[in-house]
């Protein structure tokens, strides 16, 4: 099995850069440490989340985006150690007043605790600069108005705009806390199908930390001081100049699969941001018109039943059509 680390090609050396005003990460669950016993909530939060300013933490606490043992808390309330803190970082006031929009959703499963959605390519998950409307969050608020009382309308993880596939959304604060903890503990099983440039020789993994590219803040990059990120990949099918992979995430960083695959010389077909020296014919990428990445399988412990729930999503039409074309072309060449 091939292993790749930060010593491989495409490594970006650490360069000091200004912090982003908001770098969207998955929600976090942390336990109040014993050495915070007797402190006010705002003081404890400042110790527990030093990456955020005290004023921002206080604002999130006031607006309900920080929960203590799934309940609201006041800044001057005291903690005694052992409490569970759920932090759901917010982009800014624009994202807090999202509109309900009647956008069709492909719901794979729904009950009183969770909604599992098959997201189409082209749908942004969460409002952000340039996309304050027409997002999955707007659609969720229309489908289930009660989600307005849940931070980020219950969204606990994301897919890129042009990535299709499965997402789980929490319908209660308790469910959200459970799912966030599972994501942090890496017990949520996520498998993706990815079509990459070049012929991948063998199965392997990429273990390389990710952070915002210090030169181009729109991109992510492998940076020594970044957050740990590990992607396992398995070869499913080889074609003359592209390979179909199954990718499994240990972590869920922004653009993780896209950056990791590019770093080993096998960028995703159709990816306009992360490109590779080994490029297939332009016609192959043109057939799908987006990065060829699909979240095909999702498994987690159901917050209500305590049992593992497994969901699968078939390949969308554009991805399937491209594979059929490649298979037919390969048969004709043999």
C-alpha positions in Angstrom: 0.0 0.0 0.0 1.3 3.4 -0.9 1.8 5.9 1.9 2.2 9.6 1.4 3.1 12.3 4.0 4.1 15.9 4.0 7.5 15.0 2.5 5.9 14.3 -0.9 5.4 16.7 -3.8 3.1 19.7 -3.6 4.2 20.5 0.0 3.7 24.2 0.8 6.1 25.4 3.5 4.7 27.1 6.5 4.3 30.8 5.8 2.7 33.2 8.4 -0.6 34.6 7.2 -3.4 36.7 8.6 -6.1 34.6 10.1 -9.3 34.3 8.2 -12.3 36.1 9.8 -14.1 32.9 9.4 -12.7 29.6 8.3 -15.7 27.3 8.2 -14.9 24.1 10.2 -17.1 21.4 11.5 -18.7 22.0 14.9 -16.7 21.0 18.0 -17.5 19.3 21.2 -15.1 19.7 24.1 -15.3 18.8 27.8 -14.7 21.5 30.4 -11.4 20.6 32.0 -11.1 20.3 35.8 -8.7 23.2 36.0 -11.6 25.5 34.8 -13.7 24.6 37.8 -15.2 27.7 39.4 -14.6 30.0 36.4 -17.3 31.9 34.6 -18.4 30.4 31.3 -16.9 33.2 29.3 -13.5 32.7 31.1 -13.6 28.9 30.6 -14.4 29.3 26.9 -11.5 31.7 26.4 -9.2 29.0 27.8 -10.8 26.1 25.8 -11.0 27.9 22.5 -8.0 30.2 22.3 -8.2 30.2 18.5 -11.3 32.5 18.8 -11.5 36.0 20.4 -13.3 36.4 23.7 -15.7 38.9 22.1 -16.6 36.4 19.4 -17.1 33.6 21.9 -19.3 35.8 24.0 -21.4 36.8 21.0 -21.9 33.1 20.0 -22.8 32.2 23.6 -25.4 35.0 23.6 -26.8 34.0 20.3 -27.1 30.3 21.2 -24.3 28.9 19.1 -22.4 27.6 22.2 -24.3 25.1 24.3 -23.4 23.7 27.7 -24.8 20.2 28.2 -27.1 20.9 25.3 -28.6 24.0 27.1 -28.2 27.7 26.9 -25.7 29.4 29.2 -25.0 32.9 30.5 -21.5 34.4 30.2 -21.2 34.9 34.0 -22.6 31.4 34.9 -20.0 29.2 36.5 -18.7 25.8 35.3 -17.4 23.0 37.6 -15.6 20.7 35.1 -16.9 17.8 33.1 -19.6 19.8 31.3 -20.0 19.2 27.6 -19.5 22.3 25.4 -20.9 22.3 21.8 -19.4 25.1 19.7 -20.8 25.9 16.3 -18.8 28.7 14.7 -20.7 31.2 12.6 -19.7 33.2 9.6 -21.4 36.4 10.7 -24.8 38.0 11.2 -25.8 37.5 7.6 -25.7 33.7 8.1 -27.8 33.9 11.3 -30.9 35.2 9.6 -31.1 32.9 6.6 -34.4 32.8 4.7 -36.6 29.8 4.2 -36.6 28.8 0.6 -38.7 26.2 -1.2 -35.9 24.2 -2.7 -36.4 20.5 -3.5 -34.5 18.1 -1.3 -33.7 14.4 -2.1 -34.4 13.0 1.4 -32.9 9.5 1.8 -34.1 9.1 5.4 -35.9 11.2 8.0 -37.1 10.6 11.6 -37.4 12.7 14.8 -33.6 12.9 15.2 -31.9 13.2 11.9 -32.4 13.9 8.2 -30.1 12.2 5.6 -30.0 14.1 2.4 -28.6 13.2 -1.1 -27.2 16.6 -2.1 -26.9 17.3 -5.9 -23.9 18.9 -7.4 -24.3 22.7 -7.6 -26.0 23.2 -4.3 -24.1 25.2 -1.7 -24.5 23.8 1.8 -24.2 26.9 4.0 -24.7 30.6 3.3 -21.4 32.4 2.9 -20.1 35.4 0.9 -21.7 35.4 -2.5 -24.1 32.6 -1.6 -26.5 34.0 1.0 -29.5 32.3 -0.6 -30.3 29.2 -2.5 -28.4 26.9 -0.1 -29.1 23.7 1.6 -29.6 25.5 4.8 -32.3 27.7 3.2 -34.0 24.6 1.9 -33.8 22.9 5.3 -35.5 25.8 7.1 -38.4 25.6 4.6 -38.6 21.8 4.9 -38.4 21.8 8.7 -39.0 25.3 10.3 -38.1 23.9 13.8 -34.5 23.7 12.6 -34.3 27.5 13.0 -33.8 26.7 16.7 -30.8 24.5 16.0 -27.4 26.1 15.2 -26.6 26.0 11.5 -30.1 24.4 11.0 -28.6 21.1 12.2 -25.8 20.9 9.7 -22.8 19.2 11.2 -20.6 18.5 8.1 -20.4 19.8 4.6 -19.8 18.9 1.0 -18.3 21.3 -1.5 -20.8 22.9 -3.9 -19.9 20.7 -6.8 -19.6 17.5 -4.8 -22.7 15.3 -4.8 -23.8 12.8 -2.2 -24.9 12.1 1.4 -25.1 14.5 4.3 -26.6 14.0 7.8 -28.5 16.8 9.5 -29.5 16.8 13.2 -33.1 17.8 14.1 -32.4 18.3 17.9 -29.6 19.8 19.9 -28.9 16.4 21.5 -28.6 14.7 18.1 -26.4 17.5 16.9 -24.1 17.1 19.9 -24.0 13.3 19.4 -23.1 13.6 15.7 -20.5 16.3 16.3 -18.8 14.1 18.9 -18.8 11.1 16.5 -17.2 13.3 13.8 -14.5 14.4 16.3 -14.0 10.8 17.5 -13.8 9.7 13.8 -16.4 7.1 14.2 -18.6 8.4 11.3 -17.7 6.3 8.2 -17.6 8.3 5.0 -16.8 6.8 1.6 -16.5 8.8 -1.6 -16.2 7.8 -5.3 -13.6 9.8 -7.1 -12.4 9.8 -10.7 -8.8 11.0 -10.9 -6.3 11.8 -13.6 -3.6 9.2 -14.4 -3.3 5.5 -13.6 -3.1 5.0 -9.8 -0.7 2.0 -9.3 -2.0 0.7 -5.9 -4.1 1.4 -2.9 -2.7 3.8 -0.3 -3.3 6.7 2.0 -2.3 10.3 2.3 -1.5 11.7 5.7 -0.8 15.4 5.4 -2.0 18.4 7.3 -4.2 21.0 5.6 -4.7 24.8 6.0 -5.6 27.8 3.9 -3.1 28.3 1.2 -1.0 31.3 2.5 -0.8 32.7 -1.1 -4.3 32.0 -2.4 -6.9 32.0 0.5 -9.5 30.4 -1.8 -7.5 27.2 -1.9 -6.4 24.8 0.8 -2.8 23.5 0.8 -0.6 21.0 2.6 1.0 23.1 5.4 3.1 21.8 8.2 1.2 23.7 10.9 -2.2 22.8 9.4 -4.8 20.5 10.9 -4.3 16.7 10.7 -5.9 15.1 7.6 -5.8 11.5 6.5 -7.4 10.0 3.3 -7.4 6.3 2.5 -7.9 5.4 -1.2 -8.6 2.1 -3.0 -8.4 1.5 -6.7 -11.8 0.3 -8.1 -11.3 0.6 -11.8 -8.5 1.7 -14.2 -9.0 3.3 -17.6 -6.2 4.4 -20.0 -5.7 7.8 -18.5 -8.0 8.0 -15.4 -8.7 5.8 -12.4 -11.9 5.3 -10.3 -11.1 5.4 -6.6 -12.9 4.8 -3.4 -11.8 7.3 -0.8 -12.4 7.0 2.9 -11.9 9.9 5.3 -10.5 9.7 8.8 -10.9 13.5 9.0 -13.2 15.9 7.2 -11.2 19.0 6.3 -12.2 21.5 3.6 -11.2 20.2 0.1 -9.4 17.2 1.7 -9.8 14.6 -1.0 -9.2 17.2 -3.7 -5.9 18.5 -2.2 -4.7 15.1 -1.1 -5.2 13.5 -4.5 -3.5 16.4 -6.3 -0.6 16.1 -3.9 0.2 12.6 -5.2 -0.2 13.7 -8.8 -3.7 12.4 -9.4 -6.1 15.5 -9.2 -9.8 14.9 -9.6 -11.2 14.9 -13.1 -13.0 18.2 -13.7 -11.6 20.0 -10.7 -11.1 23.6 -11.8 -9.0 24.6 -8.7 -6.7 21.7 -8.0 -5.1 20.5 -11.2 -2.4 17.8 -11.9 0.4 17.4 -14.4 -1.2 14.1 -15.4 -4.3 15.5 -17.2 -6.6 13.3 -19.1 -8.1 14.5 -22.4 -10.1 17.7 -22.0 -13.2 15.9 -23.4 -13.2 13.6 -20.3 -13.5 16.5 -17.9 -15.9 18.3 -20.1 -18.3 15.4 -19.9 -19.0 16.0 -16.3 -18.4 19.7 -15.9 -17.4 19.5 -12.2 -15.1 17.7 -10.0 -15.8 14.0 -10.2 -16.5 13.4 -6.5 -19.5 11.7 -4.9 -20.2 11.0 -1.3 -21.5 7.4 -1.8 -21.8 5.9 1.7 -22.4 7.3 5.1 -22.5 5.4 8.4 -23.0 6.7 11.9 -24.5 5.8 15.3 -28.1 7.0 15.3 -28.4 9.5 18.2 -31.9 8.2 19.1 -31.5 4.4 18.8 -27.8 4.0 19.5 -27.6 1.6 16.6 -25.4 2.1 13.5 -27.2 3.6 10.6 -25.8 3.0 7.0 -27.0 4.9 4.0 -25.9 4.7 0.3 -26.3 6.9 -2.7 -26.1 5.8 -6.3 -23.9 7.7 -8.7 -25.7 10.7 -10.2 -26.4 10.7 -13.9 -23.4 12.9 -15.0 -20.9 10.7 -13.1 -22.5 7.4 -14.3 -22.6 8.6 -17.9 -18.9 9.4 -17.8 -18.0 6.0 -16.4 -20.2 4.2 -19.0 -18.4 6.2 -21.8 -15.0 5.2 -20.4 -15.9 1.6 -20.1 -17.2 1.5 -23.6 -14.1 3.2 -24.9 -11.8 0.8 -23.0 -13.6 -2.3 -24.5 -13.3 -0.9 -28.0 -9.5 -0.4 -27.5 -8.9 -4.0 -26.4 
